[in-house]
Amino acid sequence: MHSLMEKAEILRRVQACEAVAGVDLSNMDLAAADLSATLFDRCLFAGTQMAGADLTDTRFIRCAFARADLGRCVMRGTVFHESGIERVVAAGTTLKNVTFHACTIDGLALTHAALDFVTFSHCRIDKLLLREARLEKVTFATCTTAAIDFSAASLERTVLLECDLRQCRFVGTRFSTVIFSKSLLAGLGFAGQHFVNAQFMEADLRGCDFSGAQLAHANFQSATLAGARFDGAHAPNAIFMAAQLQGASFARAGLRQALFIDAKAAQANFAGADLYQSNWAGATLTEARLDDCELTYADFSHADLTRADLRGAVMFRAKLHAVVDEGARFSDRSRALESEPERLAAERWRPAVLNL
């Protein structure tokens, strides 16, 4: 039950460091007000004007915001806990050390905002606008997400953990040390975009388009990338260990020293790719296209190359130790290194069983 209270009484309580509980502040003009270090519990902010207000160390517990204006607010140490946020404008706001926990967000505009050390945890996010915002040390953890617009935003040291991002927009987004671990991004387009130290471990990236993308120090370990496209991408030193790459396309990609250990890349297309000194130990490349690739010093130890096409590939000192190569097609195999007898013997050695 919300009670009505005059603005003067609200400000008196704030100055006296008293909690404001169960109060209806709808349509109240609190623009530029000092509301710092205040506890608002179960309060209603419908149509409330709070533009430019100081919300430093303010806590909103089980509050409801609807059509409120929080533009250019100062949020430092601010906490929103189990609160509802609907059609709220906070454009140009600076958020530092702010927490949204177990909140329902159905329309929050943080366009042109600056977010530094902000956490969204266990939230339900239906509409969140972060267009042209600057995000640094921002975490989305275990959130139920729908439409988040990151268009033209800058993401630095940002974590999106176990989030469904399939309805998000990343048009023109800049990524620097961003973690997408265990998140769903299937079908999204990142063609031509720049990533620095992006981590996609165990993410679902089926059908994603990274064509022409710049991927410096990217990590796709154990990610699902079936049908994804990396045509013309530049991803030196990228990690695809244990990744699911069935039917993915890396045509003409720059993948020098990339790691594909234990990757599943049946029917994948690497035609014309630069795979100098790449590592494919234990990988499955059944019916894969590796034609016209640069495979100098590549390591295919224990890889399955059944019916793979390596015609036209440069294979100077590429390791073919213990490969499965039934039906594989080569044109430069004579310059590759075949199985090493001593290593093969060591790998097959088993201790003798003593019968006592």
C-alpha angles and dihedrals in degrees: 000000000000121000125204119244134179120249091241091057091048091053091045090055091047092052090047091050091240122151119252107217133178094355128146108225095170116154091358117148107234096151112153090359122149103242095155124147092010129139113221110188123187092343126155120229104181112161090346116163108225101149111151093005120151108241097168110156090351117151124209110193119186091340127152123224121189126171089341123156114230096157117153092001120158107240114180118155089352118159129203109188124182089339131146118232117189127173093340121163117213100156116165092011122149113224118188123172092352125159130204107186126178091344129151110227116190103163120358117162112205095161114158088006126142115228118188120174095349124159130202107187129175090348129148105227117188102159124014122160116204098159112159090354124143113233121189124169091355120157130199105188125182093337127158101230136186122160115011117162113210093164113155089352124140115232116193125170088350125156125206103181122186093340129147102233099166093114095046126111120227100171109154092352118156118219126200119166095344123165120209095172115170092350128139114242101147115158098010122138122232098158113159095000127135124240126179116193095343116176118208099167112166091351123148105240100157111159094000117153116227094157111155092359122149107231111178112187094347120176120208097162112162091353122146107240103158109157093003120146125227097159109160092357120148109224112149115179091010117161118228097159113159090354123152104239102160110155093355119146125227098161112167091353122155104237104154113170092357118159119233097162111160091354119155104227106155112163091001118150119232096155112160094359123149103238098160110167092353119158121231100164110162093356124147111232101162110167090350121154114238096152118145091007127146101240101160109151091358114154117224096165110162091354122147108237096167109161091347117155113231098156113142092014118136105235104174106163093343110160116242095172112162094341124165102233108163108154093358115146121221135173100178102036093122090073094049125093114250127207116314107232095209093048091046091051091049092050092050095046116116126181115258117258112233116217106209 
